[in-house]
Amino acid sequence: MPTLSRTAATCILLAAAPLGASQTVALTVSPLETHADNTARLKLVLNAPSNSAPAGLQWMFRLPPGLDIVGIEPGKAVKEAGKTLVCNGAKCIVYGLNRTTIPNGTIAVLKMKVDQSLARKAHSAQFKYESHGRARMTKPEIQIADLVAVSPDGKAITVVPGLSY
């Protein structure tokens, strides 16, 4: 009967694998909100299962040319957890002297100034031709890099950049 035990164990592991894959902590950027005064905003949003919620985060915004950071403010989730957001340019860290986990929601609000030439291009049609011959409009892409998350007991948590809204 050892074969039956191995088969049962394999089935349990295979059934549990998708559950582990869904336990990923993700940081996602909202759509870029542009304003008439050549400023733009976007939100960085945390989405984590309750058993993997981080107590601290670190990341870096990667901006395309023509976008300059004006300010980065803490989001509602950071405030609710009693944490502090500190940024040095585009590199940010959320920390606190408590073991409270950060709830899902807005972690940071990035405010940017849009260069005049980029603002003019945004109002005109920009197209990129893909390999299958279709054209699609392009926009400045803001990326999140150097992601680090920690649990309340200081252990690393896997975090990935989520898909943009």
C-alpha positions, 0 to 999 in steps of 0.5 A, a space after each residue: 500500500 505504499 503506492 497508495 500513500 504516495 499517490 494520496 500525498 501527491 494529490 494533496 500537494 498538487 491540490 495545495 499548490 494553487 492555494 500557495 500560488 494565490 497567496 502572493 502579495 502584490 503592489 499595483 499602480 492605479 491608472 495615471 490621473 492627469 490634470 490640466 496644470 500638467 500634474 499627474 497622480 497615481 496610487 500604489 495599492 497593496 493586495 495581500 491575503 490576510 495571512 501574508 499581510 506585511 508589516 513593512 514594505 520597500 519599493 522604488 518608482 521607475 519613471 519615464 523621462 518627462 515625469 518628475 516627482 513632486 511628492 509622495 504621500 502615505 495612503 490610507 492603509 499606511 495610516 490605518 496601520 500606524 506606520 510611517 512612509 519615508 521616501 528619498 526621491 523615488 525609493 520608499 519605505 513603510 515602517 513602524 515600531 509596532 507589529 501591526 500588519 498593513 491592510 489592503 488598500 492605498 499605500 502611497 499617492 505619487 504626485 508628479 509634474 509632467 514635462 511640457 513636451 510630454 504633455 503635448 505628446 499625451 494630447 496627440 495620438 501616439 502609436 506603437 506598431 506591434 509584431 502582428 501589424 496592429 497599432 496601439 496607443 502608448 503612454 508613459 509607463 511607471 514601474 515598481 521595482 526593488 520590492 521588499 516586504 516583511 512580516 511582523 516577525 521580520 521574515 521576508 515575504 514574496 511580493 510582486 508587482 501586480 498588473 496595472 489597472 
